[in-house]
Amino acid sequence: MEKAGAVRFSTPRDGADPAGGFPVSGGKKFLAEGDSDSSEDSASGNSSADEDEQSWISWFCSLKGNEFFCEVDEEYVQDDFNLSGLSSMVPYYDYALDLILDVESPNDDMLTEQQHELVESAAEMLYGLIHARYILTSRGMVAMLEKYKQCHFGRCPKVFCNNHPCLPVGTSDVFRTATVKIFCPKCCDIYFPRSKYQGNIDGAYYGTTFPHLFLMTYGYLKPPACSTEYVPRIFGFRIREKKSEVETLQNKKGQKEGGKTGLQGGEGTNDGVAGA
């Protein structure tokens, strides 16, 4: 069962139940790809020293379609002040938080398979809402700056912007209102991401403030406005803009009504003079 608006896992993690796609224990560290047999090797003591462990945050940000996410510092997530108000918005909040921080939950074994799936979805939602707050901090902006320099957020599709790098933005700060868009600092317009995976991410995970605060913080990155516009032509001649017939009729009607009003005003003036 998949929760609406959550980022979908493209592949199950190592150590996950192959039938349900969720981890056996939400707090366990996840092994890097290609180490599916590492648990057996570890038990035999052959390759335990060579295993690379990966945190849930690193794993989540490395998924296909999650390139817009930066890795939030665990210290930031552990501070309750930074998570104020989120417990009432996210179901299975405590379980989801433990999953994000790779903390073993003592009651994890009591959850059903369906509840495990809901916890996975809740963790994605919780991380996204935390991410929207984190990228407004100095450390968060530094992390997003590195991704911006590497054009992880895509480039502007407008021809005259010359493939200028874009920034992620939400059209609403409310969850499940709209998907994420990309903002071009050169033409100051927003577009849909090219990837269908990125286009399904909730816009509230980035918010309406981030790209503009980012460009104010790093003012040297703000490019000059795009001054070139496309001009439609036929056989080399610029098309002359014509008013529609409806606008022409409305203008004529307005002129007639204006003339009648002027005549009535003049008659009233004459009556006043005659009475005098």
HELIX and SHEET records of a PDB file:
HELIX    1   1 SER A   38  SER A   44  1                                   7    
HELIX    2   2 SER A   48  ASP A   50  5                                   3    
HELIX    3   3 TRP A   56  CYS A   61  1                                   6    
HELIX    4   4 GLU A   74  GLN A   78  1                                   5    
HELIX    5   5 ASP A   80  LEU A   83  5                                   4    
HELIX    6   6 TYR A   93  ILE A  100  1                                   8    
HELIX    7   7 ASP A  108  MET A  110  5                                   3    
HELIX    8   8 GLU A  113  TYR A  134  1                                  22    
HELIX    9   9 SER A  138  LYS A  149  1                                  12    
HELIX   10  10 VAL A  159  CYS A  161  5                                   3    
HELIX   11  11 GLN A  198  ASN A  200  5                                   3    
HELIX   12  12 GLY A  203  TYR A  205  5                                   3    
HELIX   13  13 PHE A  210  THR A  217  1                                   8    
HELIX   14  14 GLY A  219  LEU A  221  5                                   3    
HELIX   15  15 GLU A  245  GLY A  275  1                                  31    
SHEET    1   A 2 PHE A  30  LEU A  31  0                                        
SHEET    2   A 2 GLU A  53  GLN A  54 -1                                        
SHEET    1   B 3 LEU A 167  VAL A 169  0                                        
SHEET    2   B 3 LYS A 181  CYS A 184 -1                                        
SHEET    3   B 3 ASP A 189  TYR A 191 -1                                        
SHEET    1   C 2 ARG A 233  ILE A 234  0                                        
SHEET    2   C 2 PHE A 237  ARG A 238 -1                                        
END                                                                             
